[in-house]
């Protein structure tokens, strides 16, 4: 056990600087004087000394000032990490902060399509910043699971469109948290492909890092991201600016008509604008090979729900709402999309099915926030109380969430806060 470990906090996700002289880790431990104590996951650093370790300190609060996790650093000190800073519907995103004259610059979101509407996590950046590997759950994934993706850096021209790292690495289970050996020869990652009743969680796998060179030769790996457009897209998604995001995705698809992820997002934006006919037309014009994609199937069904054609929608979903690792996540996705469409009855039905498989506090909290933002106050309190009952008991997470602001004048808010306690 490391001498600087804190038994009162959750210290995890260790990663070294390329020279091995600093160790970074994520923790909710209490910060020293001079740092705001927001109770969130922040990133810490500790120096490796000749004999042991120094005292850990939070890295520059300009960089880590929210729910920050999973980090990687280049040889010149540029920092990459995943974060929920700023909140918004894009959930977790990958951010970067350049170190100039010993000081970190304010972090920036990486552009679409490195960041997307789901979550991106576990970034690993090459020491020379020539490529970035991260895990993401998006339509291109194998069976809709979490997969590892890679994007290559074209220097001053920016990043390329991410490539799914393919069946040599990814499976129909989840793959996460990539790392290379210090000599760059071997590629390590976690996978849940062997999970069973007697083998719980993830196992560590490894492969020759030559696979990265093979992926670099793929055509998509040479396709550069339109950086200004990519930044506009991810900013509009983060701000939940539906109209602006819709226009930007229409522009993106003009250049990248075969982008499955962009197609699904654009259709979802059209749904939120009530433009169901255009969404349906676009989905039916897509390549035949997409017809059995789970994300496409769910999107087609949601369009039917939007048209109040519930019978057809339910029939479309039959092939994918079967027992399996992803069933709970599909129920949650459908319930949230239907909630955004104000189809509360069907949304509740799918949400209850998801929680019957496994009930956890975060989905209830997120649902409560969504209801509150929509002005559905009674429904919001029901969901939030359930989140507290299931153990989501950090009062600050409730008090600081902007979506819950309109609940604070209600007498039930005080009762909720008293139930949380500290």
N, C-alpha and C positions, 0 to 999 in steps of 0.2 A: 504494500500500500504506500502510495506517495506521501511524503511528509506533509505536503500542502493540502491533502484531501480534507474535506469538511464533512464530518459525519452528520451535520444538521441540514445539509443541502444536497441537492442532486447534482453532482459533478459528472459530466459525461462528454462524449464526442471529442476525444483528444486528437489533435493533429499537430505535427511538427512543421516548423519553417524548413525550407529546403536545406539550409546548412545545419539543421539539427540543434541549433542553439536556443531556440525558443519553443515552448509548448503552449498551444492554445487549447482551451476547453470551454464548454458552455456550462453555466451554473446559475442557480437562483440564490446563491449564498449572499449574505448581507455585505454590501460594498463598504469600503473604508470611507472615512470622513471626506467630504468634498464631492462625492458622487451621489446623484439622486437615487433614492431607493424606491424603484417602481415595482419591485416584486416580480419582474419578468425575467426571462432567460436572457442573460447578457453574456458576451464573450470576454474571457479573461486570458491573460498571458503570464507566463512565468519563465524566468531565465534559467537555463541549464548552466550550472556552475562546475568548477573543477571537481568538487566533492559535493554532490547533491543538487539542491534546487534553491532558488531565491524565493521571495515572497510574491505570490500572485497578485496582480492588480487588474482591474477592468481595462480593456483597451480603450482608446480615445472614445469618449461618449459621443463625439461627432459621428462615429461609425456605428457603435453598438448602443442603441438607445431604445430598444423595444424587445419584442420576441425574436431574438436572434440565435441562430443555430448553425451547425454544419459549415465549417470554414476551411479555406485553403488559401495559401499565400504563394506568390511568385518569388523568384530570386531577388527582384528589385523592391519587394515589399508591398506590391499591390495585393489587396485583400479581396477575396470573394467569399460570400456567405449567403445563406438563405435567411429570409426575414419576413415577418408579417408587419413591418413598420408601415404605418399609414392605413392599415386595414383594407377595407374595400372588398369587392366581390372576387378579386383575383387571388385571395388567400395568400399562400406562401410564394414568394418570388426570390430570384437570385439577384443580389446587388453586388456592386464592386466599389472599392474606394482606393484611389491611387495615393501612394505615400510620396510627398514632395518635401524635400528639405526636412525630413524627419517628422512631418505632420501629415496626418491623414486628411484627404479632401472629403467633402460631404458625399456620402454614398449615392450612386446612381443605379437605377433599375436597368438591367440589360434589356434589349429591345425584344419585341415579338419577332421571331417565333421561338426564341430561347425561353422567354417567359410567356405564359399563356393564361387561360382562365382558371385552370385547375391549380395545382400547386407544383412548384419546382423545388427540389431539395437536394441536399448532399453534393454540392459542387466540388469537383476536383479540377484544379487548373494546373496545367503543366508548368514546371518551374520557369520555362522561357515564355510562358503565356501563348504557346502555339496552338493549344487546344483546350477545350473545356468539356468535361464529362459531368452529367447531372442526371438525377432520376426524376421522372415525370409520369403522370397518368394522363394520357391523351389518346384520341381515337386510333392513332397509328400503332399503339401498343399491341402486343400479342395477347389476344383475348381480352383486351381492355384493362390489362393489369399494369402495375407500375413497372416501367422499363428504364433501362439506361440509354441515354442519348449522347451524341458527341457533336460539337460544333468546332470548326477550325478557324483560327485567327488569320486574317489576310493582312495583318499589319495595319497600315493607315486606312485600309479599305474596310476594316471591321470584320465582324463575324459572319460565318456562313450559316445557311439554314441547317438546323440540327438533323442528324441522321440517326434513326433507330439503330442500335448497335447489333441487331440481328440475332438469329438463333444460335450463333456460337456462344453468345453471352446471355441473351434474354430467353425467357420461357413463358409459359402461360401463367406462371406464378409471379411473385414480385421480386425484382432485382433492384438493389439500392446501394448507395454509399461506396462508390468506386475509389480505389487508390492504386497507385503504382509503387513498386519497390523503388528504393532510392537510386538504384542503378538504371531504372527505366525499362528493365527487361521483362518484368512480370506484372500482370494486371490482376488485382484482387477485388472481389465484390461480395456482397451478401445476397443470398437468395432463399426464398421460402419453398423452393420446388420439392424439397424432401419432407415437407411438413406432414405429420400424421399424428395419430393419437399418442404415439410413444416418442415422437420427435417434434417437439414444440419449437416454434420460432424459426429464425433464420440460421443458415449455415454459411460458412465462408468457402468460396470457390476461387480458383485461380486459373490463369491461362497465359500463354505467351503473349506479350504486349505487341507482337507483330500484327495482331488483329487491328490495331489502330492505323497502321500503315495501309492495310487493305481497305479500311473504311475511307481513308483519305482519297482513294482513287475513284470513289463513287461519284456519279455526276452531280447528285444533290449536294455533296460535300464541297463542290466548286461553286455553288450558287450563293452569291453574296446577299446578305440581308440589306434591303434598302433601309439604311440606319435611321434617317429622319422619319420615314413612314413607320418603321418598327417601333420607334420611341413614341410617336403619336398614338399608335394603337394601344400599346401597353399602358400609357398614361390615361387614355380615355376609358379603358377597361377598369383600371384602378379607381378612377373617379366615378364609375358607373354612368358614364355619359353615353347613353344608348344611341342617340341619334348620330353623334360624332363617330363613335366606334363603328356603327353600321356603314357609314359612308367610307371610312378608312378601309374596312374589310372588302367592300365592293371594289375599291381601288387595288387592294392587295391581290384579290382573286383574278383581276385582269392580267397580272403578271404571273401568278401562280395558280392556274385553274385546277391543278391536280392536288392542291393542298387540302387534305381531308380535314385536318384540324380547323383551318380557316373556314371551310365550308360549314362545318357543324356550328362554329361560333356565330358565323353570319346568319345561319338559319335561326339560331336561338335569339339573336338580336331582332330579326324580322318578326319573330313571334311576339317579342315584348313590345314591338311597335304595332301589333295587331295585324300585320301584313302576312296572314297565313297562306293566302293563295300564292304569293311570290316565294315563300319558303317551300311550299309543296312543289312548285314548278322546278325550283333549283335542285331539290333533292332527287326528283325523278329523272333529271337530266345527267346525273352523275354517272361515272363509269360503272359498268355491271359488276366489277370486282368489289365494289363497295356495298353491294346489296345485302350481304350477310354480315356486315360490320355491326357490332353491337351498338356503337354510338349512333350510326345512321338509323338503325331500327328504332332506338329510343326517340330520336329526333322526329322521325316520320310519325310515330305514335303521338308525340306531344303536339304536333301540328294538327292531327286529327282531333285530339282533345280540345285544342283551341277552336276548332270548327264545330264543337259540340257533337262530334261523331264518335261517341265513347265506345260504341260496339266495335267499330273498325279499329280503333286505337287499341283496345284490349286484345283483339285478335292478332294485331301486328306484334304485340309484346309476348305472345305465348311462347315462341321458341327460345327466348332468352331469360324468362323469369322461371328458371328451374334451379334446383338445388346445385350449389357450387360455391367456390370461394368468393365470387363477385356478386352473389345475389343480394346481400345486404347493401352493398354500395350502390347497386342499380336501383333498389327501392329508395334509398336516400336521395339519389340524383333525381329520380322521377318526382319524388315528393317535393323537393325544393323547386324544381322547374314549374310544377303545377301550382305551388304556392305563389310564385311570381306571377302566374297567370290568373290568380284569384280563384282557382278551382279548388277551394278548401276541402270539399268533401272527399274527392279522390286523393288529394294530397295527404289528408289525414290517414286514409286507408293504407297507402303505401308506406307512410312513416311508421304506422303501428306495426306493419309487417316487418319492417327493418329492425325495430326495437325488440320485436318478439324473438328475432334471431340473436341479437345481443344489444342490450340497453347500455348506453354510456352517456355521460353528461354533455359532451361537446355538441352532439347533434341537437339536443334539446335547447342548449344555450343559443346555438346559431338560429334555430327555428324561432326562439323567443325574440331574438334581435330582428329577424325578418318581419315577424308579426308587428312588433313595435314600430318599425319603420313604415309599415303600411297603415298604421293607425288602428290595428286590431288589438286593442289594449287587453281585453279579457283573455284572449288566446295567448298573448305574450306572457302574461303572468302565470298562466297554467304551465307553459313550457319552461319558464325560468325557475319556477318552484320545483319542477321535476329535475332540472339540472342541479339544483342545490341538494335535493334529496339523494342524488346519485354521486355526490361528492365534489361538485365544482364549487369550491368554497373560498376563492380568493376575492374578497370584496372589491378590490381595486379593479378587477377585470369587468365587473358590472358597472361600477361608478364611472369609469373612464370611457366606456363604450358610447360613442356618439349616437348610435341607433336607439339607445335606451333613454335618451334625454327626456322624451315626452312622457315617460312613465314616472318621473321623479315627483310630480305634483300629486300623484295618486296615493292615498293612504296605504295601499298595499305595498308600495315601494319600501316604506319604513319597516313593515313586517318582514319583507324579503331580506332586507339588510340585517335585521335582528336574527333571522334564522341562520344567516351565514356566520355571524359572530365577528371574529377579527378580520 
